[in-house]
Amino acid sequence: MSKGIDLGALTIASLLCFTCVNANEIDNKFFVGTSVVLNGDYKIEQPASFNIGYQFHPNFAVELTQIDFGEFDSTDNIDNIDVDGYSASFIAKYPLGNFNLYGKLGAFAWFEEGVTVDPYGMPPIVTSIDNSGTAALFGAGVNYHFNDHIALKAEIVRSEFNHFGFGIDIYF
């Protein structure tokens, strides 16, 4: 039984490798994608990012991303703060077989809205939050191309709101 499972896993891995021999030669293609966003501060809702981009060379692409960080995770449920962000990035890729190591450089605009309550004030003090700004964005990641159309990705992005993302890109 174990030999059958090992042989099946080896066959599937071989098929994935052989179906994507030219996956890193992608250029002149649009792509869309989505990721789950992990950030230590904002995690009540389902944080996610959505991106659209254009790969104009096998090693270079541009990308626009919308990131919803969710709401602030308050232990006493008295704060309600929502953070969203938008970025425009230039991506440089270094192919290693079916994998690509990549770096991002761009601009990140963010918007933070909500209220925070200080329950110890008499009466409780409610503070409205309405912050926004623009910052530089730096990122690094790796993606794996199954074929010319599908790639899984994992990335770390540093900016005003740092995050880790894991998702998928679909190339057209």
C-alpha positions in Angstrom: 0.0 0.0 0.0 2.8 2.4 0.9 4.6 1.8 -2.4 1.4 2.6 -4.3 1.0 5.9 -2.5 4.7 6.8 -3.0 4.5 5.9 -6.7 1.3 8.0 -7.1 2.9 11.0 -5.4 6.0 10.7 -7.6 3.8 10.5 -10.7 1.8 13.6 -9.7 5.0 15.5 -8.9 6.5 14.5 -12.3 3.4 15.6 -14.2 3.4 19.0 -12.5 7.1 19.5 -13.4 6.7 18.3 -17.0 3.6 20.4 -17.7 5.3 23.6 -16.7 8.7 23.4 -18.5 8.1 26.8 -20.2 6.1 28.4 -17.4 8.9 31.0 -16.6 8.9 32.2 -20.2 5.6 34.1 -19.6 5.5 37.6 -21.1 2.9 39.9 -22.6 0.2 38.4 -20.4 -2.3 40.0 -18.0 -2.8 38.3 -14.6 -5.3 38.6 -11.7 -4.9 37.1 -8.3 -6.0 37.0 -4.7 -4.2 36.3 -1.4 -5.1 35.7 2.2 -3.4 38.5 4.2 -1.9 37.8 7.6 -1.2 40.9 9.8 -0.9 40.7 13.6 -3.1 43.8 14.3 -6.1 43.6 12.0 -7.7 40.2 11.8 -11.4 40.1 12.8 -12.8 39.9 9.3 -11.3 37.9 6.5 -8.3 40.0 5.4 -7.5 39.6 1.7 -5.8 41.3 -1.2 -6.8 41.4 -4.9 -4.3 42.2 -7.6 -4.3 42.8 -11.4 -1.1 43.1 -13.3 0.7 42.8 -16.6 3.9 40.7 -17.2 5.6 42.6 -20.0 8.9 40.6 -19.9 9.7 37.1 -18.4 11.5 38.9 -15.6 9.4 42.1 -15.1 5.8 43.0 -14.3 3.7 45.8 -13.0 0.8 45.3 -10.5 -2.1 47.1 -8.9 -3.3 45.7 -5.6 -6.3 46.4 -3.2 -5.7 45.2 0.3 -8.5 44.9 3.0 -6.8 44.3 6.3 -10.1 43.8 8.2 -11.0 45.3 11.5 -8.8 45.9 14.6 -8.7 42.9 17.0 -9.7 44.4 20.3 -9.8 42.1 23.3 -12.7 43.9 24.9 -14.6 44.6 21.6 -14.9 48.4 22.2 -12.8 49.5 19.3 -14.0 49.4 15.7 -11.1 50.3 13.3 -11.1 49.3 9.6 -8.0 49.6 7.4 -7.8 49.4 3.6 -4.9 50.0 1.3 -4.0 50.3 -2.4 -0.6 49.8 -4.0 1.1 50.2 -7.4 4.3 48.1 -7.7 7.0 47.2 -10.1 8.0 43.5 -9.8 11.4 42.0 -10.8 11.6 38.2 -11.0 14.4 35.7 -11.0 13.4 32.3 -12.4 14.6 29.1 -10.8 13.0 26.2 -12.7 9.2 26.5 -12.1 9.8 28.8 -9.2 10.3 32.6 -9.4 11.9 34.6 -6.6 10.7 38.2 -6.9 11.0 41.6 -5.4 8.4 44.4 -5.3 9.0 48.1 -5.2 6.1 50.6 -5.2 3.8 53.1 -3.5 1.2 52.2 -0.9 -1.8 54.4 0.0 -3.7 53.4 3.1 -7.0 54.5 4.8 -7.8 53.9 8.5 -11.3 54.7 9.8 -13.3 53.9 12.9 -13.8 54.7 16.5 -12.0 53.8 19.7 -13.5 54.0 23.2 -11.8 54.7 26.5 -14.1 53.0 29.0 -12.3 54.5 32.0 -13.3 58.1 31.3 -16.4 59.4 33.0 -18.3 59.5 30.7 -16.5 57.0 28.4 -14.3 58.9 25.9 -15.1 58.1 22.2 -12.4 59.1 19.7 -13.0 59.1 16.0 -10.2 57.8 13.8 -9.8 59.0 10.2 -6.2 58.6 9.1 -4.7 58.1 5.7 -1.3 58.4 4.1 1.1 57.2 1.4 4.3 55.2 2.0 6.9 53.3 0.0 6.3 49.6 -0.4 9.0 46.9 -0.4 8.3 43.2 -0.8 9.8 39.8 -1.5 8.2 36.6 -2.5 8.3 33.3 -4.3 5.8 31.8 -6.7 5.4 28.4 -8.3 4.1 28.1 -11.8 2.1 24.9 -12.4 1.7 25.8 -16.1 1.4 29.0 -18.2 -1.8 30.0 -16.5 -1.7 29.2 -12.8 0.9 30.1 -10.1 0.8 29.9 -6.3 2.6 32.6 -4.4 3.8 33.6 -0.9 5.1 37.1 -0.2 6.2 39.4 2.6 5.4 43.1 2.1 6.9 45.9 4.2 5.2 49.3 4.3 3.0 51.3 6.7 1.1 48.1 7.4 3.3 45.1 7.1 1.8 41.8 6.1 2.4 38.2 4.8 0.3 36.9 1.9 -0.4 33.5 0.5 -2.4 33.2 -2.7 -2.8 32.4 -6.4 -2.3 34.3 -9.7 -4.1 33.4 -12.9 -2.4 34.5 -16.2 -4.4 35.2 -19.4 
